[in-house]
Amino acid sequence: MKVVLLAAGNDIHSVRWANQLSENGNEVHLCYVSNQKPSSDKFSNKIFLHELKVPAPYGYYMNAIQLRKILKAIKPDILNAHYSSGYGTLGRLAGFSPYLISVYGSDVYDFPYARKSNMNIIKKNLNAADALASTSYAMACQTSKLINYPVSEIYITPFGVDINKFKKSNINKGADTIILGSIKKLSPKYGIKYGILAIDYLIKNLLTEKDNNFDIKYFIYGEGEEKAELEKLVKNRNLQNVVEFKGRIPNAEVPRALNEMDIFLGTSVLDSESFGVAIVEAMACEVPVVVTDVDGFKEVVGNSGILVPRKDHKSMAKQIYRLISDIELRKEIAKNQRMRVLENYNWLENVKSMEDIYQELVNPKKQVKNFCN
């Protein structure tokens, strides 16, 4: 099948979809605006890359003519836009069919409510697509609210993990060292400050004298606009010897980073965290997760992990202490999480489902289920 992905070249999601679709034998083209070039997470040399001349945000409108020419030359079987806002607009203006929009999170949770014009844009874009896809059932429900579109007709396409790459491996570290970790962009919506506050509360209020042999570390992977503020918080709480900012790492290095951890923290505060890839990756590596109750985390974790109210750092600290104190509980949760990933978030099976959707749109025989309560 000949597939055109309309997506950011510097987004790991684009890289993974494109590379795996290509590896499965499809001819894959990626069209991206000029200020979203491929970066550290590289595309396979089999991927055809097409840079659209005008950068975002204006490029989402002004590149329509160039995109039409590209599509006319390629003659793809399907066009799949990733994000219903920017690339969804460009895909709508291209006027190609069959056209699938994959919604991502902020595009349906946050963007439409920022201003009235945004809501109008999203409604136009979603209604212009031949079909819609969502990485989670929760986000499918949110999408359906925007345009009164039947939830039962939105395809669910989880962004799973390579279960052979993300798995448990033994890494030597001190027996008394407890490493907690987060892997996320350092941005307010991801709530990293609440992870720091949880560690602060854990150390200063929950650890007793008998726990003094524990060497607590909190590794934070990622970069973002909130970094300076978070570093200031660490300094003010005198946690410089506990919290370490590790910076952004390529996806290929994530499995090793996860396997250093004893507990993974998911601290997001908004429901636009509609899936949680990092959470699934930690679960696959059998690292017990303590996560906030945002929609995506609740769906991904189910009954296999520990949920706490968002922004409630004290509750998070208490659950961390519970896991630190009970190694058998950590093992049990880790085993259950790995099983949940194998059953629901096997990347190869997820990509095969996307290919089936492409085939169904090219040769319509739609059979879908309603996954929302």
N, C-alpha and C positions, 0 to 999 in steps of 0.2 A: 504494500500500500504506500502511496505517496502522501506524506503528511507535512503540512506547514504549521509550525508553532509560532504564534505571535506572542513573544515573551521577552523579558529582560535577559540580556546575555550574561549579566553578572550575578544572576540568582542561581543558587545551588539547585533549586527546584527545577529550573529550566534545564540545567546541565543533566540532571538525573533522568528526567523524562526523555529528553532528546537522545541521550546515549543509550538508554535501554531499549527504546523503540527502534533505534538503528541496529543495535545488537540483535534484536529479534527479527531482523530482515527487512524492515521498512526503510524507504527512502525518506529521510527527515531533513527538512529545511527549517532554519530558525531565522525569523525576521525580528530585529530589535532596533530601537532608536539609538542614535549615535553616542549619547552620554550614558549608555548602559552596555558598554562593550564587555565581552568575555574577560574574566579576570583569573584569579588563582585556581578556581575549580574549572578545569579545562574540558572542552568538548572533544569527543572523538574526532579524528581526522576524516571520518566518513560523513560527518554532519555538514550540510551546505549552509554557510552563514551568509546572511544578507543584512548589511547595515543600512538602515534608513537614515537619510541625510540630516533631517531636522531633529535636534534633541528635544526631549521632554521638557516642559509639558506641551509646548506648541506642536511638537511632532506628532502627537496623538491625533491631530487634525490635518496638519500640513503634509504628512507623509502618505496620505491616502492615494494620491495619483501614482506615486512610486510603487506603493504596495500593489495596486491594481495591475501595473505592468509586470511586476514580479510574478503575481499569481497567473496572469495570462501566459507568461513564458513557461512556468512550471507545470501548469494544468494539474494541480493536486487533486486527490480524492476528497480531502477534507481540510478545513482551516480551524485550528483550535487556539483561541485567545486565552491567555492566562492572566487573570484579573479582569473583572468586569468594568472597572473604571477606565483607566488610560488605554490599555490595549483593547479593551472591550469597545471603546469609542472608535478606535482605528479600524477594528474588524468590522464594525457596523458600517462605517463609511466606505469600506472596500466593496461591500455589496456581494460577497461571495457566499455560495451555498454548496454543500452543507457546511454550516458554521456552528461550532460548539464553543461555548464560553465556560471556562473553569473558574469558579469563584474561589477566593482565597481567604477572606477574613475581614480585614479592614475595609475592603471595597464594598462589602454589604452591611457591615456592622457600624462603621464609623463615618466613612466618606459621605453616604447619602444624607446624614443628619447634620453635617457641617454647615450647609446652606441649602436654600430651596433649589437653586440651580443644579446642585449636585444630585439631588433626588431626581430631578427631571432627566439628567444625563443617564443615571443608572437605570431608570425605568425604560428609557429608549433603547439602551444597549441590551438589557436582558430580553426585552420583547423582540429585538431584531434577530436573536439567535434562533437557530433551528432546534437547539437543545441546550440544557444547562447541566453542569457537573459540579459536585461539591466533595471535598475531602472528608466531610463528616455529616452525619444525619442532623446534628444540631444546626449547622450552617445551612443545610438545605431548608430547614424550617424557617430560618431567618430570611433566606432568599425569597421563599414563597410569599412571605408577608409583604415584600416590597412591591410585587406586581400581581398579587392575587393569583399566583401560578400554582397549579396542583403539585404538592410535595411529592406525590406518587410518580410524577414524571421527571423528577430531578435525579440524575444518575449519581450514585455514591462511588467515589473513586479515591479510596484512602491512599495517603502518601506514606507507604510502609518502608521497611528497611530490608537490606540484604542480610538475611539471617545467617549466612555463612561468614559474613564480614563482622557483623555486630553479634558477638557471642562472648561468653565468659572466658577469660584467660587469666592465669595466675601471674600477678606482678608482685615481686618482692618489695615489701615495705615493713617498717617497724610494726611489731605485733600490737603495740599500744597506741599506734597512730590511727586516728579516725579522720578520714578525709571526706568532707562533704563537697559537693560541686554543683555548679550551674553552667549551662552553655546557652547563651542567649545574647542578643544585642542589648547593649547598655542603654536602654531607653525607658522612660517612666512607665509605659504600659506593661512592661515585663517585670516590674516590681522587685528588681534585684535588691533595692534598699531594705525590703522586708526580710530577705534572706540574711542580710548583714545584721539587722536588728534581732532576728531570731537567734543567731549565733551569739550575739552580745548577751541576750537574756539567758540563753543556755549556760554560758560560762559563768555569769555573775549571779544567777539566781537558782539554777537547777543542779549543777554539778556539786556534789558533796565532797567532803574530805576524802572519802574512799575512792572517789573518781579522779583524784588528782594525778593518777598515773596515766590518764588519757592525754594524748597530745592532739588537740583539736586543730584541724586546718579546714579552711573554706577556699576552694579554688574556683575562681570566676573566669570563665572563658568568654571572650567577646569584646567588641569595641562599640562605641556609640557616644552620643552627645551628652549622656549623663555621667560619663566616667569621672570627670573632675569632681562633681558633687559627691559621688560615691566614695572616691578616695578621701575626700574631706570628712565624710561620715566615719570612715574607718579610723582616721586619725583622731577625731573627736572622741571616739569610743575606745581609743587605745587598743586597737585590734591589729596593729601593723604586723605583729608576729603570728597572727592567726589567718587573716584574709590576704590572699594573693591574687592579683590581677594578672591573668596569664595571656591576655590578648586573644585575637582571633586566630583560629587554627583551621587549616584545610580539612575538608570532610574526611579525607583519608586518614587523618591523625586522630579523629574523634574516638574510635573504638579503644585505642590505648589510653586516652585521657579518661574515658568512662571506667575502664577496668582498674584505674588507680583509686577510684572512689568507693566508699562504703555506703554512702547514701546520696541520692540525687535530689535536688530541690527545684521544683517548678513554682515560680513565684508570681506569675502573671496576674494582673488585676482586672483585665477587661475580657468580656466574652468574645471579642474579636480574635483572641487566641483560640481559634476554632478547631485546631487539631493538636498540635504539639509534637512535632517530629522528634525533637530532642528527648522528650519523655519516652517515646516509643523506642528510640535508640538505647536509652538507659535500661528500659525494661528488657530489651533483647539481650543486653549484656549482663542481666541478672543483678542489676544494681537497684536496691529498693528505692522507690520514689515516694517523696512527700510533696504533694502538689496542692495548689489552691483549687477552689471549686468553680473555676471558669468552665464554660460549656465544653470546650474541646478536651480539657483534661479529664473531666468527669466521664466523657464518652470513651476516651482512650483507655483510661485506667480501669474503669468499671469497679469490680469488687477486689481487684488484685493488688491495689496499692492503698496509700493513706491520703485522704482528702482533708483539707483544713479550710476554714473561711478565708477568703482573700483579704489581704492587708492585716490579718491577725497573726502578728509575729510571735506572740506568746503561745498560741495554740500550735504553731509550727515548731517552736522550740520544745514544747512538751512531747510532741510526737517524735522529734529527733532524739530526745533523751530516752524515750521508750525503746527506740530501735538500738541506740547505743548500748542500752542496758540488757538487751535480750538478743544475743546472736542467733539463737534458734528461730526467733521470729523473723529476723532479717533473711535467713535462709529460706524460710517458708514463703515469704512474700516474693523473694527473688525467683523461686521456682514457678510460682503461680503467674508471675508477670511474663516470664519467658514463654510459658504455655499460651497465654493470651495473645502474644505477638505471633506465635506460630499459627494460631487459629485465624487471626484477623488481619495481620499486617505484614504478611510475607510479600516483599516487594515484587518479586517475579509474578506472583499471582495477581497483585494489584495492577501491574502493567498489562497483563493478559486481559484483565477486565476492561481496561481502557481500550485496548485493541478491539475487543468485542463490541464496544460502544461505537467505535469508528465504523466497523463493518455494518452495524445495525443502522447507522445514519445514512450510509451509502446505499444500503439495501433494507429499507425500513421494515422491521418486524418487531415493534416495540413491545417488550414485556417487562414491566417494572413493578416494584413493590413500595408501599408506603411504610417508611421506617420511623415516622414521628408519632409521638403519643398524642 
